[in-house]
Amino acid sequence: GGHSLMATRLSSRIRKQFDVSLPLSTIIKYPTVAELAVVLLTGGAHDEHTDPFAVVMALNSVPETDKPPVWFFHGGGGVGWGYFSFVLHLPDRQAYALQSRGFDGTDVLPGSVEEMIDDYVAQMLRVQPEGPFDLIGWSYGGTVAHAIAAELERRGHEVAFLAILDSLPAQEGFAQLAGRAVAEYRADLEEYFGQFVKTDNKEQFLDTMSKVLANNQAVMAKYHSPVYGGDVLFFNAALKDEESWAPLWRPYVQGSIEEHDVQATHGDLHMPGPVSEIFAVINRKLAD
């Protein structure tokens, strides 16, 4: 999905106001205008010592708390940078994004979603050895978050909270993407990112992301979402062209599915307005 013209104008206004000169490293870390706007609005949402391609990337830094962290899961492109706008609404909770392997040039891409899930669960348990676990995923990340929830549950861990943001079960949306060539994804990324920034110096980044994206879609096309025993909080992007995908999750969720409409398109769910709508609900649930 595209980002709104509002984001473009916002970024332009911010640059003029603060006379911000963005180094190439920052542009590469946050390649869309919406994400750049978040960084600038928050005075720098990231820590310069943080690896932007780490499999477990800290999204914030909070004082020590006895509350468990909140876990976010990457979209199809493999990075979790869009979630920087989400953690503005989590002032007292440490938050992490799980990101795809393959961006460092040495990691082998996962051969299956099962392999991906095993890897992510192992990484999560290093940071948080015991539940309760709080999980949030948007788009591809919602499909991953649901699979993670089922795997944690299977291993005997408590999953206290699972929010799925406008995602499809693996069986319902990925098969038609199987077989797309890396070059097709590469062309899509060039066109998409080219709307917001010059892509001249980001060829390697786009090459890598296209490989990660193609692999993520290919393995998900062969996967079957499991049955998760708990409840799901589902957010529907009400401005997309399709009906809500919440009913499609019924066979894969044994507990309740509580649905909320968000006045946004699928691709704009990380914009400030939609994020505020989403977290008005999520923070009530986390407090409970």
TASULLIN-V295214 format. One line per field, one symbol per residue. phi: phi as a letter, one per 30 degrees, with the letter a starting at -180 (. if undefined). psi: psi as a letter, one per 20 degrees, with the letter a starting at -180 (. if undefined). burial: 1 if it has 9 or more other ideal C-beta (glycine too) atoms within 8 Angstrom, else 0. Layout:
phi = ???
psi = ???
burial = ???
//
This chain:
phi = .ccddedddeddddeddchdcddeeddddbdcedddddeddcijdccdddddcddccdcabceebddddcccbededjccdddeddddcbdcbdbbcdbddjddicdddddadedddedddddddddbdbddccbbbcieddddedddeddddddjcdcdabccchbcdedcbcedddjddedddddddedddddcbdcecbededdddddddddedddddccbedccdccbccccddcddcdededddedcbdddbccbdcdadedcdcdededdeddddddddddd
psi = qrqqhggghggggggggilpopqhhgghhmiqhghggggghjknirpiipoijqgoppiaoqqpqjqqrppqpqahiiqkhiihhhihjmhjpqqqppqqqiiiihqpqqirhggggggggggghhgnhqaqppppppchhhgggghgghggghjjqpohpoppnlrqqhiiiihiipipqhhghggggggghihhqpjgjkggghgghhgggggghghhhiqpprppiaqpopppnijrirrqighiigijohbqopppppmrrgijijqggghgggihgghgghh.
burial = 001000110110011000000000011111111111111101001100010100111111010000011111111111111111111111001111111111100000110110111111101100010010111111111111111111111000101011111111110001001100000011001100110110100100111111111111111110101101011111111101000111001001101010110101110111100111111011101100
//
